[in-house]
């Protein structure tokens, strides 16, 4: 366990926001977590778990102890008749892991290429892209209870995955006394926010693979390339091309990817909006609800390319808020306050025009 004091976090978050951690602990094994919890100096302090910093907005220096997740390792754990089960350390970069699985001949994650962040953060957000979500490939995970220090495992049902949602985004019903032991099933609906840290994730990758080309962008890329039966590697490369064309490189232009969740409405609500806005982009969901494209809503309100202070809306994708300052400068970079002021103005505009409240994706601290 490595403990550091007064640590700059500008290069630990993809927005490039200049903030500091009063205390940062580098976690490279499960034992590091247990050692941290057993230490009388740190063990009862509030904590903030930080992976790749791709889904966070820092609004100031971070007072809770920052646990920087750096548990590494990727391996084939076992095989079944239908799946390869791979196990990945929480500190591995998600995109690197996707590339590794394809290099090993394990298909099924190609649609989720180039998603920023670490593997440990993926279940928290139930990340997804181009028709695929983590829950579609999830097997189980190992985590450690930050109160008891005990390790436990969760399957998909226990993670209570939803659209950009999981048990890790909801507060425990009884923070002091909520029981979690080694292999005890976690009741659906009880929260683990701030209660546990994910150490390892296991994914089930299908041996019987079929390409998922349901998204229009992928269909256009398929037509452009003239490939009738693309391989998983080809889809991986297409997704990378599409994302690079739409989204800014955070090393150049600071950002946290898609800033708002795509809202869902009832069919009746959607019909009412379509009557007023016939061109609105919407997608029917399996549960009968309708998902609206948040980027379209923001663009329709005239925000694409606009700037407030040193925060702005990306001119190629209105769903992405960007750092208009110098993301490598302490003094000239955007602040978390500027980002949230812009986000609030966008939320107000969308609500006033469409009656829809946009919900931010990133964690704000």
C-alpha positions as CSV (number, residue, x, y, z in Angstrom):
1,X,0.0,0.0,0.0
2,X,1.5,3.3,-1.1
3,X,0.2,6.5,0.6
4,X,0.8,9.9,-1.0
5,X,-0.1,13.3,0.3
6,X,-1.3,16.5,-1.6
7,X,-1.4,14.7,-4.9
8,X,-2.3,16.6,-8.2
9,X,-5.3,14.9,-9.9
10,X,-5.3,16.9,-13.2
11,X,-3.8,14.0,-15.1
12,X,-6.0,11.5,-13.2
13,X,-9.2,12.8,-14.7
14,X,-10.0,13.0,-18.4
15,X,-11.5,16.5,-18.1
16,X,-8.1,17.8,-17.0
17,X,-9.6,19.6,-14.1
18,X,-6.9,20.9,-11.7
19,X,-7.7,19.5,-8.2
20,X,-5.7,17.8,-5.5
21,X,-6.2,14.8,-3.3
22,X,-5.3,15.5,0.3
23,X,-4.5,11.8,0.6
24,X,-4.2,9.2,-2.2
25,X,-3.6,5.5,-1.6
26,X,-2.5,3.3,-4.6
27,X,-4.3,0.0,-4.4
28,X,-2.5,-2.8,-6.3
29,X,-4.0,-5.9,-4.6
30,X,-6.9,-7.0,-2.4
31,X,-4.4,-7.1,0.5
32,X,-3.7,-3.4,0.0
33,X,-7.4,-2.7,0.7
34,X,-7.4,-4.8,3.8
35,X,-4.2,-3.1,5.0
36,X,-5.8,0.3,4.4
37,X,-8.9,-0.6,6.3
38,X,-6.9,-2.1,9.2
39,X,-4.8,1.0,9.6
40,X,-6.2,3.1,12.5
41,X,-5.0,6.3,10.8
42,X,-7.0,5.7,7.6
43,X,-9.4,2.8,8.0
44,X,-12.4,4.8,9.1
45,X,-11.9,7.8,6.9
46,X,-14.4,8.6,4.0
47,X,-13.1,7.3,0.7
48,X,-13.5,8.0,-3.0
49,X,-12.6,5.3,-5.4
50,X,-10.8,6.5,-8.6
51,X,-10.2,4.4,-11.6
52,X,-9.3,6.1,-14.9
53,X,-11.1,9.3,-14.0
54,X,-13.2,9.2,-17.2
55,X,-16.5,9.6,-15.5
56,X,-15.9,12.2,-12.8
57,X,-16.2,15.9,-12.4
58,X,-14.0,17.3,-9.6
59,X,-15.5,20.5,-8.2
60,X,-12.6,21.2,-5.8
61,X,-9.8,19.5,-3.9
62,X,-10.9,16.0,-2.7
63,X,-11.1,15.7,1.1
64,X,-12.0,11.9,1.3
65,X,-9.1,9.5,0.9
66,X,-8.7,8.7,-2.8
67,X,-8.3,5.0,-3.4
68,X,-6.5,4.9,-6.8
69,X,-7.5,1.5,-8.2
70,X,-4.4,-0.2,-9.9
71,X,-5.1,-3.9,-9.5
72,X,-3.9,-5.4,-12.8
73,X,-4.0,-8.7,-14.7
74,X,-6.0,-10.4,-17.5
75,X,-6.4,-14.2,-17.9
76,X,-8.7,-16.9,-19.2
77,X,-10.2,-18.3,-16.0
78,X,-12.1,-21.2,-17.5
79,X,-14.1,-22.4,-20.5
80,X,-17.6,-23.8,-20.8
81,X,-19.3,-25.3,-23.8
82,X,-20.7,-21.9,-24.7
83,X,-18.3,-19.3,-23.2
84,X,-14.8,-18.2,-22.4
85,X,-14.8,-16.8,-18.9
86,X,-12.1,-14.1,-18.6
87,X,-11.0,-12.4,-15.3
88,X,-9.6,-8.9,-15.3
89,X,-8.1,-6.7,-12.6
90,X,-10.1,-3.6,-11.8
91,X,-7.3,-1.3,-12.7
92,X,-6.9,-2.5,-16.3
93,X,-8.0,0.0,-19.0
94,X,-11.3,-1.2,-20.5
95,X,-10.2,-0.6,-24.1
96,X,-6.9,-2.5,-23.6
97,X,-8.8,-5.4,-22.2
98,X,-11.2,-5.4,-25.2
99,X,-8.1,-5.5,-27.6
100,X,-6.6,-8.3,-25.5
101,X,-9.6,-10.5,-25.7
102,X,-9.7,-10.2,-29.5
103,X,-6.0,-10.9,-29.7
104,X,-6.7,-14.1,-27.8
105,X,-9.5,-15.1,-30.1
106,X,-12.3,-14.3,-27.6
107,X,-15.2,-12.4,-29.3
108,X,-18.1,-10.5,-28.0
109,X,-16.8,-7.1,-26.7
110,X,-15.9,-5.5,-30.1
111,X,-18.9,-3.1,-30.0
112,X,-17.6,-1.6,-26.7
113,X,-14.1,-0.7,-28.1
114,X,-12.5,2.6,-27.1
115,X,-14.8,3.2,-24.1
116,X,-12.6,5.2,-21.7
117,X,-12.0,4.2,-18.1
118,X,-11.1,1.1,-16.2
119,X,-12.6,-2.4,-15.9
120,X,-13.5,-1.8,-12.2
121,X,-15.7,1.1,-13.1
122,X,-17.5,-0.7,-15.9
123,X,-20.0,-2.5,-13.6
124,X,-20.8,0.6,-11.6
125,X,-22.0,2.4,-14.7
126,X,-23.1,-0.7,-16.6
127,X,-21.2,0.8,-19.6
128,X,-22.4,0.2,-23.1
129,X,-22.1,1.3,-26.7
130,X,-23.5,0.4,-30.1
131,X,-26.2,-2.0,-28.9
132,X,-24.2,-3.8,-26.2
133,X,-24.0,-3.3,-22.5
134,X,-21.7,-4.8,-19.9
135,X,-24.6,-6.8,-18.4
136,X,-24.8,-8.7,-21.7
137,X,-21.3,-10.2,-21.2
138,X,-21.1,-10.1,-17.4
139,X,-20.4,-13.2,-15.3
140,X,-19.5,-12.0,-11.8
141,X,-17.2,-9.8,-9.8
142,X,-15.2,-9.7,-6.6
143,X,-15.4,-6.8,-4.2
144,X,-14.3,-5.9,-0.7
145,X,-16.6,-4.5,1.9
146,X,-15.1,-1.2,3.1
147,X,-16.6,-1.6,6.5
148,X,-15.7,-5.2,7.4
149,X,-12.8,-5.8,5.0
150,X,-14.4,-9.1,3.8
151,X,-14.4,-10.1,0.2
152,X,-17.6,-11.1,-1.5
153,X,-18.8,-11.9,-5.0
154,X,-21.8,-10.7,-7.0
155,X,-23.5,-12.2,-10.1
156,X,-25.5,-10.1,-12.6
157,X,-28.8,-10.3,-10.8
158,X,-27.1,-9.1,-7.5
159,X,-25.6,-6.2,-9.4
160,X,-29.1,-5.0,-10.3
161,X,-27.9,-3.6,-13.6
162,X,-30.0,-1.0,-15.4
163,X,-29.4,1.7,-18.0
164,X,-26.1,3.2,-16.8
165,X,-27.0,2.0,-13.3
166,X,-26.2,-0.7,-10.8
167,X,-26.3,-1.5,-7.1
168,X,-23.0,0.4,-6.8
169,X,-24.8,3.7,-7.6
170,X,-27.3,3.5,-4.7
171,X,-26.7,4.2,-1.1
172,X,-27.1,1.3,1.4
173,X,-30.4,1.2,3.3
174,X,-28.6,0.8,6.6
175,X,-25.0,1.9,6.2
176,X,-23.8,0.9,9.7
177,X,-25.4,-2.5,10.0
178,X,-26.1,-3.8,6.4
179,X,-24.6,-7.3,6.4
180,X,-22.3,-8.4,3.6
181,X,-20.2,-11.6,4.2
182,X,-18.0,-13.7,2.0
183,X,-20.5,-15.5,-0.2
184,X,-23.8,-14.2,1.1
185,X,-26.2,-13.2,-1.7
186,X,-26.8,-9.4,-1.8
187,X,-30.6,-8.8,-1.9
188,X,-31.6,-6.9,-5.0
189,X,-32.4,-3.3,-4.4
190,X,-29.9,-2.7,-1.5
191,X,-27.2,-0.2,-2.4
192,X,-23.4,-0.5,-2.3
193,X,-22.5,3.1,-3.0
194,X,-19.6,4.0,-0.9
195,X,-19.8,0.6,0.8
196,X,-17.6,-1.6,-1.5
197,X,-14.7,-1.5,-3.9
198,X,-14.6,-3.7,-6.9
199,X,-11.3,-5.7,-7.3
200,X,-11.8,-8.1,-10.2
201,X,-14.4,-8.6,-12.9
202,X,-15.3,-11.8,-14.8
203,X,-16.9,-11.7,-18.3
204,X,-18.5,-14.5,-20.2
205,X,-17.6,-14.2,-23.9
206,X,-19.7,-16.2,-26.4
207,X,-18.1,-19.0,-28.5
208,X,-21.0,-18.9,-30.9
209,X,-20.6,-15.3,-32.1
210,X,-22.8,-13.2,-34.4
211,X,-22.0,-9.6,-35.4
212,X,-24.2,-7.0,-33.8
213,X,-24.8,-4.3,-36.5
214,X,-28.0,-2.9,-35.3
215,X,-26.8,0.7,-35.0
216,X,-27.0,2.9,-38.1
217,X,-23.4,4.1,-37.7
218,X,-22.2,0.5,-38.0
219,X,-24.5,-0.2,-40.9
220,X,-23.1,2.8,-42.7
221,X,-19.6,1.7,-42.0
222,X,-20.3,-1.8,-43.3
223,X,-21.7,-0.3,-46.5
224,X,-18.7,2.0,-46.8
225,X,-16.3,-0.9,-46.4
226,X,-18.3,-3.3,-48.6
227,X,-18.0,-6.2,-46.2
228,X,-21.0,-8.6,-46.0
229,X,-19.8,-10.7,-43.1
230,X,-17.4,-8.6,-40.9
231,X,-15.2,-10.3,-38.3
232,X,-15.1,-9.2,-34.7
233,X,-11.8,-7.6,-35.3
234,X,-13.2,-5.6,-38.2
235,X,-16.2,-4.4,-36.1
236,X,-13.7,-3.4,-33.4
237,X,-11.8,-1.3,-35.9
238,X,-15.0,0.3,-37.3
239,X,-16.2,1.2,-33.8
240,X,-12.8,2.8,-33.1
241,X,-13.0,4.8,-36.3
242,X,-16.5,6.0,-35.6
243,X,-15.7,7.0,-32.0
244,X,-12.6,8.8,-33.0
245,X,-14.5,10.8,-35.6
246,X,-17.2,11.8,-33.1
247,X,-15.5,12.2,-29.8
248,X,-12.4,14.3,-28.9
249,X,-9.2,12.7,-27.6
250,X,-9.2,13.6,-23.9
251,X,-5.4,14.0,-24.0
252,X,-6.0,16.9,-26.4
253,X,-9.4,18.2,-25.4
254,X,-10.5,17.3,-21.9
255,X,-13.9,15.6,-21.6
256,X,-15.7,12.9,-19.8
257,X,-17.4,11.3,-22.9
258,X,-21.2,11.4,-23.0
259,X,-22.2,13.8,-20.2
260,X,-25.9,13.1,-20.0
261,X,-27.9,9.9,-20.0
262,X,-30.3,9.3,-22.9
263,X,-33.7,9.9,-21.2
264,X,-36.5,7.4,-21.4
265,X,-40.2,8.3,-21.7
266,X,-43.5,6.5,-22.2
267,X,-45.0,6.0,-25.6
268,X,-47.6,8.6,-24.8
269,X,-45.0,11.1,-23.8
270,X,-43.0,10.4,-26.9
271,X,-46.1,10.8,-29.1
272,X,-46.7,14.2,-27.5
273,X,-43.2,15.3,-28.2
274,X,-43.2,14.0,-31.7
275,X,-46.4,16.0,-32.4
276,X,-44.3,19.1,-31.5
277,X,-40.9,17.9,-32.7
278,X,-41.4,15.5,-35.6
279,X,-37.6,15.0,-36.2
280,X,-36.8,14.0,-32.6
281,X,-34.4,10.9,-32.6
282,X,-36.0,8.1,-30.5
283,X,-35.6,4.3,-30.1
284,X,-38.2,1.8,-28.8
285,X,-37.0,-0.3,-25.9
286,X,-37.8,-3.9,-25.0
287,X,-39.8,-2.8,-21.9
288,X,-42.1,-0.7,-24.0
289,X,-40.5,2.7,-23.1
290,X,-38.9,5.0,-25.6
291,X,-35.3,6.2,-25.4
292,X,-34.6,9.7,-26.6
293,X,-31.2,10.9,-27.9
294,X,-30.0,13.4,-25.4
295,X,-27.5,14.7,-27.9
296,X,-30.3,15.6,-30.3
297,X,-32.3,17.4,-27.5
298,X,-29.2,19.5,-26.6
299,X,-28.5,20.3,-30.3
300,X,-32.1,21.2,-30.9
301,X,-31.8,23.8,-28.1
302,X,-28.8,25.4,-29.9
303,X,-26.0,24.3,-27.6
304,X,-23.7,22.5,-30.0
305,X,-20.4,24.4,-30.2
306,X,-21.4,26.9,-27.5
307,X,-19.0,28.0,-24.7
308,X,-19.6,29.2,-21.1
309,X,-16.4,30.3,-19.3
310,X,-13.9,27.6,-20.1
311,X,-16.5,24.8,-20.5
312,X,-18.1,24.1,-23.8
313,X,-20.2,21.8,-25.9
314,X,-18.3,19.8,-28.5
315,X,-19.0,21.0,-32.0
316,X,-19.2,17.4,-33.4
317,X,-21.4,15.8,-30.7
318,X,-23.6,17.9,-28.4
319,X,-23.7,15.2,-25.8
320,X,-20.1,15.8,-25.0
321,X,-19.0,18.7,-22.7
322,X,-15.4,19.8,-23.2
323,X,-12.6,21.7,-21.6
324,X,-12.1,24.9,-23.6
325,X,-9.1,25.8,-21.4
326,X,-5.7,24.2,-21.4
327,X,-6.2,20.7,-20.0
328,X,-2.5,20.5,-19.1
329,X,-2.3,23.8,-17.2
330,X,-3.1,24.2,-13.6
331,X,-4.2,27.8,-13.9
332,X,-5.8,27.8,-17.4
333,X,-7.8,24.6,-17.3
334,X,-11.6,24.4,-16.8
335,X,-12.9,24.1,-13.3
336,X,-15.5,21.6,-12.1
337,X,-17.8,24.6,-11.2
338,X,-17.6,25.8,-14.8
339,X,-18.5,22.4,-16.1
340,X,-21.5,22.1,-13.8
341,X,-22.7,25.6,-14.5
342,X,-22.8,24.8,-18.2
343,X,-24.5,21.4,-17.5
344,X,-27.2,23.2,-15.5
345,X,-27.9,25.7,-18.2
346,X,-28.3,22.9,-20.7
347,X,-30.6,21.0,-18.4
348,X,-32.8,24.1,-18.0
349,X,-33.0,24.7,-21.7
350,X,-34.0,21.1,-22.5
351,X,-36.6,21.1,-19.7
352,X,-38.1,24.3,-20.8
353,X,-38.5,23.2,-24.4
354,X,-39.2,19.5,-24.0
355,X,-40.3,19.0,-20.4
356,X,-37.5,16.4,-20.0
357,X,-34.9,16.5,-17.2
358,X,-31.5,15.3,-18.3
359,X,-29.5,13.4,-15.8
360,X,-25.6,13.7,-15.8
361,X,-23.6,10.5,-16.2
362,X,-20.4,11.5,-14.4
363,X,-19.9,11.3,-10.6
364,X,-19.6,14.9,-9.3
365,X,-17.4,15.3,-6.2
